[in-house]
């Protein structure tokens, strides 16, 4: 536990972290990877290049400083990050390395303003924060390994089937090479895939949402090809599309993630997806119709047009159920889309449309997709008076800000 003096010192640095947080975390990653390049086998290179990881870490450090005397307040954030850490293989021995370089970065960026008193207080605070993460993650590692069908680290899976779902999205059906049972998962969760690509010095790990319902003897992921190969995101998705074939082996972590459908609730549920954001939403939809056939569910999917609209037939089949309403939005429909009436609404999902077609008062809202799509949905729901406790969303990648 921190004494009151150190708590006061940490809290006094909150305005500085708000101003210089991203500069500090950018310098932190430079220093850490310079001294420990082996950690590039774990961290997402694309998020580093795009600055997303730096921004997310700055937000976490800022929140930790603000709530240093009440870390329970940020426990949901800790758990969300811990899920990612467990799926990546972050272990207790990594935390001292992170702490050392974070303190170095603070001193480097703030210079003389980072007095010995401030650095010592932050060293103490980091120890408390690290212990919180390590404790939460220890439970997650134990659960992942010892649950029915579970395992530790990465397990080898065979690509049983590879199915092209649209011009940009391909599904991979994955079965364990050892033919033993696999762990179940909650709809909305993801798995990590570790790739060792020829010509690449470091491994690349990516998380992909599970796009089918739990309870099968396989996992399914549906991967969008990212445009271009200049950035690591495009490199990884293109590799899966172009180089991974049926019969190949992929290394996979046990399912993780806290963006999950609450099947204890029975009030109406609204699932909104944009582009490849439909993957966790489809898992949720299939779960609702299987385990809660009396629960009303509205499924809304937004895409450019039918060329990039994946898994359409699957959703249409499910939408025949009495408790399901499904709507398709195309913002750039083709002439053929219009001729064949392939969509319900031309344009984007708006607050006015939600108000006219969805039960606002008591529904649970889940959404996922490109950040502009999520910002629009989040803003619309808040303007409609939907309480934050009924708004649930998932970022593909480090946690961001929808404000």
Secondary structure by P-SEA (a helix, b strand, c coil): cccaaaaaaaaaaaaaaaacaaaaaaaaaaaaaaacccccccccaaaaaaaaaaaaaaaaaaaaaaaccccccaaaaaaaaaaaaaaacccccaaaaaaaaaaaaaaaaacccccaaaaaaaaaaaaaaaaaaaaaaaaaaaaaaccccccccbbbbcccccccccccbbbbbbbbccccbbbbbccccbbbbbbbcccccbbbbbbbcccccccccbbbbbbbbccccccaaaaaaaaaaccccccbbbbbcccccccccccccccbbbbbbccccaaaaaaaaaaaaaccccbbbbbbbbccccccccaaaaaaaaaccccbbbbbbbccccaaaaaaccccccccccaaaaaacccccbbbbbbcccaaaaaaaaaaaaaaccccccccccccccccccc
